[in-house]
Amino acid sequence: MNENEIKNIAKLWFKAFNEHDLENLLALYDDNAEHFSPKLKIRNPETEGLIKGKAALRNWWKDCFERLPSLHYEVQKLTADSEQVFMEYLRKVDGEEEMKIGEVLEIKNGKIVFSRVYHG
């Protein structure tokens, strides 16, 4: 895939996430995708921050969308190559301070196979 195709997956990711559209968000992921997040490690310490597979992703984001109905990400910058995109964005939730986030989406065959979140 080229850089623009990779960035387009990131744009679709933000659209689905910000609409809390769980099905379209999950459609971007490989069935065996893995996701690492510091927030995941805090809320579910038994995972050590890492979940695997669409069922686990579904449970994680469904919980997030239900707990945080105002959760929204504001894109700051996308940097891509032929295999991944680094996304810089602001995490916004009503009543909480904005948080700067960095996230990498690794992409193979048009699907996200691994995502890693970094808090700034």
DANORVEN-V39165 format. One record per residue. N is the residue number from 1. RES is the residue in one letter. PSI is psi in degrees with one decimal (* if undefined). Layout:
n=[N/N]
res=[RES/RES]
psi=[PSI/PSI]
This chain:
n=[1/2/3/4/5/6/7/8/9/10/11/12/13/14/15/16/17/18/19/20/21/22/23/24/25/26/27/28/29/30/31/32/33/34/35/36/37/38/39/40/41/42/43/44/45/46/47/48/49/50/51/52/53/54/55/56/57/58/59/60/61/62/63/64/65/66/67/68/69/70/71/72/73/74/75/76/77/78/79/80/81/82/83/84/85/86/87/88/89/90/91/92/93/94/95/96/97/98/99/100/101/102/103/104/105/106/107/108/109/110/111/112/113/114/115/116/117/118/119/120]
res=[M/N/E/N/E/I/K/N/I/A/K/L/W/F/K/A/F/N/E/H/D/L/E/N/L/L/A/L/Y/D/D/N/A/E/H/F/S/P/K/L/K/I/R/N/P/E/T/E/G/L/I/K/G/K/A/A/L/R/N/W/W/K/D/C/F/E/R/L/P/S/L/H/Y/E/V/Q/K/L/T/A/D/S/E/Q/V/F/M/E/Y/L/R/K/V/D/G/E/E/E/M/K/I/G/E/V/L/E/I/K/N/G/K/I/V/F/S/R/V/Y/H/G]
psi=[152.0/172.1/-42.7/-37.6/-39.9/-44.9/-34.9/-37.5/-41.0/-41.0/-40.8/-36.4/-48.9/-40.9/-50.7/-43.0/-48.4/-22.9/-1.3/40.3/87.1/-41.0/-45.1/-32.6/-49.2/-29.7/-19.9/-12.2/145.7/150.2/-30.6/22.0/152.7/148.8/130.5/134.4/136.6/-35.2/-38.0/-42.3/-36.3/-47.6/-33.0/74.8/-27.8/-19.8/-16.0/25.5/-1.0/127.6/156.3/134.3/155.6/-33.4/-43.2/-40.3/-44.2/-49.5/-41.9/-51.7/-33.5/-45.3/-44.4/-47.8/-35.7/-41.4/-33.1/72.5/-20.3/2.3/128.2/141.7/133.1/114.3/132.0/-43.7/144.0/129.0/122.6/156.6/-158.1/-5.5/-16.0/164.3/135.8/121.9/125.7/128.3/164.6/131.1/123.9/129.4/132.3/131.6/-0.8/154.7/142.0/145.4/133.1/131.1/143.3/137.8/137.7/130.1/117.0/131.6/131.3/134.6/36.1/6.0/148.2/125.6/-21.5/136.8/139.3/128.9/138.3/132.6/139.5/*]
